[in-house]
Amino acid sequence: MRQWFLFVTLVSMVACTSAPKPVDLASWTVQVRPIPGPAGANTTAPQLTTSSRGVILSWVEQDPKSTAARLWFAERTATGWSAPVQVASGDDWFVSYADPPNVMRMANGALVANWLVVTDLINEGADLHLTYSTDNGKTWAPSFMPHHDGKKVQHAFASLVEQPGKGLGVVWLDGRDGEDMAVRYAAYDGAWKQTADQRVDARACECCGPTTVATPDGGVVVAFRDRSDKEIRDIAVSRLSGGTWSPSAVVHPDNWEVDYCPINGPMLAARGNQAAVAWFTLQNNQGQAYVAFSSDAGKTWGAPQRLDEKGSLGRVDVELLEDGSAVATWVEFGDKIGRAHV
C-alpha cells in the first residue's frame, strides 16, 4: 500500500530575484506530540486560526440521525483548551472537508465565523454566511452574506483576513456569472458596515479551494488558482491598492493544462514587505509542491523552489517567521515514517 506523509521544511527569506536557500535545521527541532482535543464524537472539518491570544480550533458536529450541523470552537492558551463554544447551527448546511467553516479572532478581540448554507444541492449552490461576536462567543450577531446577487449558485471557499484599518476582508469563489467562476472580495469596517463588494478575477478554477489572502505592508494580496481560456490553471495573485485590484499575475508559468478542477489551491503568508506562496502543480505526470517568495509585498516573485522529493499530493501551507525564515508543509509519497526533509 502506498503511504503519504506530511513534510515540513524551513527555508530562508532572500531577495525575490534569487532562489531561497534551505536552512540548517540542526538548531531547529521539530517535536510531534499528540494534544487531546476539545471536540467530541461525530465531528469533522477541523480548522486552526491564530491570534495574539492563542490558537482557535473550530469544528463541525453532525447529528448522525439527522441533517443538523453545529459549528463549535475552543481556544488554546497557556493553560489548555477553553470550554467549547457553539457558534451557529442549521439543518441545511453544506459541510465538506475541502471547504470547512472558520472561526478567527481579530486584534480587537472580536470573533468572526463563516459557514455555507445549501441553496441548490444538485448543482452545489450555497450561500456564504458570516457572523461575529464581541463578547467572546457568548452571543453572536444574526448571520449576513457578503454577496447580494440572490442567485442559487456557488458562493464558497472563503478566506477571512483582518486588513489595514482593523476591518474584515472576505475573499471567495462566486458562480453568479454562469460557467465562469469569479474571485470576489468584500470588506467591512469596524462597525460591521460593508464597504466593498468587488470582483478580483473574472475566471478562476471553479472549485480550487482554498482561496488565500494576506496583508503585507501597504495592502492586501490574494492568491488563487486561475483558469485561462485554454484551461491553464496556474497560481495567480492580485493586489489591492487604492481601492482597486490589480490585474491577476501568474506567480510562475507552470502551464498546467487540465480540464477538471484539482481542488488544490495555494496558501499565502506575509510579514512586512515579505510574502510567500506555496502551491501544488502537475509536471511530467507527477504532482509537485512549490514555494516562491516576494520582497516587495507581492508585486514580483522569485523563482520557485520545489519542496517535495518523490511527488506530492499538495495540501500545502506556508508561514513566515519573525527571524525572516519561512516554514512550508506539504504531503508527499514516503517510504519511512519520521524521515527528515529539508
N, C-alpha and C positions, 0 to 999 in steps of 0.2 A: 504494500500500500504506500502510495506516495504521501509524504508528510509536508506540511507547511510550517514555517517558523516565523516569528516576528523578530526582526533585527533592528538594532539601534546603532547609529554611528554619530560621532562628534566631529564636526568639520569647522575649520576656522573661517572667519569672515575676512575677505580681502577685497581689493578694488574690483568693481564689476567687470573690468576689462581683462582680468586674469582668472584662471581656474582656481576654485577653492581647494585647499590642501587638507588632507586628513590630519587630525591632531593626535599626538601620542597619548593614549589612554592609560598610561602607566600610573598616573596620579589621579585618574578619574575612575572611580569604582562604581559599578552598577550592581545593586543588590535587588534581587527579585524575591519578594516575600508576600505571602497572602495577607490581606486585610479583610476581616469579616465585614460584609456589607450590611447596610440597614434594610435592604429590600427583602420582602418575604417571598412566598410562593406565587406562581403564576405571573411572573414579571418578565418584562422584555424591554428592549430599546434603551439600554443604559447610555447615558451621556455624561461627560465631565466638563465643567467650566471652572475657571479660576477667577479670584478677585483678591484684593489685599487682605480680606478676612479669612480666606481659606479656599477649599475646593468644594464645589457643589456637584453632587451626584443626583441625576434625575432618572426616573424610570417610569414605565407604564405597567400598571397592574391590570390584567384582563380577567374577567369572570369566565371560567371555563363553561358555565352553564348558560351564558347569555352573550350579547354583543357589547356589554358595558366595559368601558375602559376608564382608568383613573390615572392622572399624572401626579406623581409624588416627587419630592426632593428631600435631601438631607445634606447638611454641610459638615465637612471635615475640618476640625480645628485642632489645636494642640491637645485638647482633652478628649478627642474622639469624635464620633458622629453625633450630630444633633438628632433630636427626635424627628422622625419623618413627618412631613407636612404635605397635605393634599392641596394641589393647585386647582384642578378642574376635573370634570368627569363628563362622560357622554356615552350614548349607545350608538352614535353614528360617526365615530372617528375612523380615520384612515391611519392604521398603525403598520409601519414597515421598518425592518432593520435598516433599510437603505435611507430612510428619511425620518429619523426619530424626532420627537419633541425636544425642546431645550428649556433649561432654566438657567438664567445668568444673573449675577449681581452687579449693579452699576456702582460707580465710585461714591455716589451719594447715599448708598445703602439700599436703594430701590431694587426690587426683584422683577425680572421680566421673564415671561414664558411664552412659548408658542406651541401649537399643535394643528393638526389638519382635521377638517370635518368633511365627510363624503357628500358630494352633490350629484355625482354620476358614477356609480360603482363600475359599470361595464366599461366606460371609457376613462376610468381613473380620474374623473373630475373631483376636485377637492378645493375647499376654501381654506386659506391660511388665517388662523385666529391668533391674536395676541392678547395678553393681559399683563397687568403689573400690580405690585403690592408695595406700599410704603410703610408697612408695619411688620416687616419680617415674615410675611406669609400668613398672618392672622386673617386678613381679609384681602380679597382680590377685586380689581375693577371688572365691570362687565366686559366680556371679550369684544374685540373690534378687529377689523380687517384692514390691511394696508392697500388693498386693491378694491376698486369700485366699479368694475366693468359689468358685474352681475351675471356673468356667463358661467355655465356649469362645465368648466374646463379645469385643467390642472393649474393650480397655484401652489407650488411646492418647493422643496429643497431650500428652505430659508436659512439665512445666516444673519445673526444679530451681532451688532457691534456698537459700543459706545464711541462716539466720534467727537471731534473737537467741538467745544461748546457745551459738553455734557448732555447732548441729545442722543437719541437712539437712532441708529441706521439699520435698515432691513433690506436684504437683497434676496430675491427668489426667482425661480423659473416660472414663466407665465405663458399660458397657452391661448390667450384671448384672440391671437391673430391667426388662428387656424392651424395649418400644418407646421408653421414656423414657431418654435418656442423661443420666447424672448427672455432676456435677463432684465429685471426691473428693480427699481430702488425706491424706497420710501424713507422719510425722515420725520422725527418727532422732536419737539423742543422739550424743555424742562417741565412744561405744564401739560405734556402729552397731547399737544395740538399737532396735527400732521402738517408739515411744512414743505414736503416734496413728494412727488409721485412721478417718476421719470423712467424712461426706457434707457437702459445701458447699452444693450446689444440686441439687434433685431432677430438674430438667428443663432441660437446656441444648441448644443446637443440636448435632445429633448428630455432626457431623464438622467443626466450625468451629474448626480449629486456627489459630494456637496458643492454648492457654490461656496466661496470663501472670501472674506473681506478683512482688511486690516487698516490701521491708521498710522502710517509713518508720519513724520513731521511734515506739516503743510497740507495734509489732505487725507482722502480715503482712496484705497486701491481695492479693486475687485478682481478675482481670478476665477475662471470657469473654463469648461471645455467648449470650444467654439465649434461651429459647423458650417463649412463653406458650401457653395453650390455644387462642388464636386465631391462632397461627403468627406472632406478632410477635417478631422476632429482633433486638432491640436489645442494646447492650452493657450489662452489669451488673457490679457489684463486690460483694464480700463481704469483711468484715474479721474477723480472728481476734483475739479479746481474752479473756483469762482462760480460754483453752482452748476457747472457744465461737465458732462462726462466726455473724456477724450475718445477718439475712435479706437476701437479694440486693436491691440497689437499682440501678435503671437510672441510668446516668450522664446520659443525655439521651434524652427520648422521641422518637426518630426515627420510631417507629411503622412500621417497615419490615416489611410483611407479605409473607412468601414461603414457599411450600410445599416448598422444597427447601433443601439445605444449600449456602450460598455458599462454603464453605471459605475464609473470610477473617476471621480473628479479630483481636482487638485486641492492642496492645502497651502495657506499663505500665512506668513508671520511678518511682523515689522517691529522695529525698535529704533527710535530716532530716524535717521535717514536710511538706515539699513532695512532691507527687505529680503525675504527668502520665500521661494515657492517650490513645492515638491509635487511630482505628478507621476502617473503611470502612462506608458505607451506600449505599442507593439512594434517591434523591429525584427525583421527576418523570422517571422512567426514565433517570436519569443517575447513574452511580457517582460518589461523592464521598468525600473523605478529611477527617477532622476531628481536632482535638486539644482536650482540656479539661484544666483544672488544679484542683488542690486544695491548700489551705494548711493543712489540718487532718488530714493523714495519711489522706486518702481518705474522711473522713466525709461531706463535702459537696463538690460540684463546681461550678465556674463555668460560664458559658455557653460552648458550643463555638465554636471558631474553624475556619473552613473553610480547608483547606490548598491544594487544587488550584484551577485556574482554568478548565480545559476539560473536566473529567470525569476520574475516576480509576479505576484498576484496584484500588486499595487497596495491599495488601502493605506495610503501614505499619510504621514503627518510631519510637521516641522515646527520648531520653536527656536527663537533667538534668545540667547542667554546674556546676562549682564556683562560678562567678560569679553563679548564680541564673537563668541563661538555660536554654533547652531547645533541642535540635536534633531536628527531626522529618523523616522521609523518607517518600516515597510514590511511586507510579508513576502517571503521568498521560499523556494524549494531548499531543503536542507537534509543532510544525512545524519547529523548528530545533534542531539539536544544540548544546549549550553555552549555551542561553538561561538567564539567571539568573532565579531566582524567590524572592521574599521575601514 
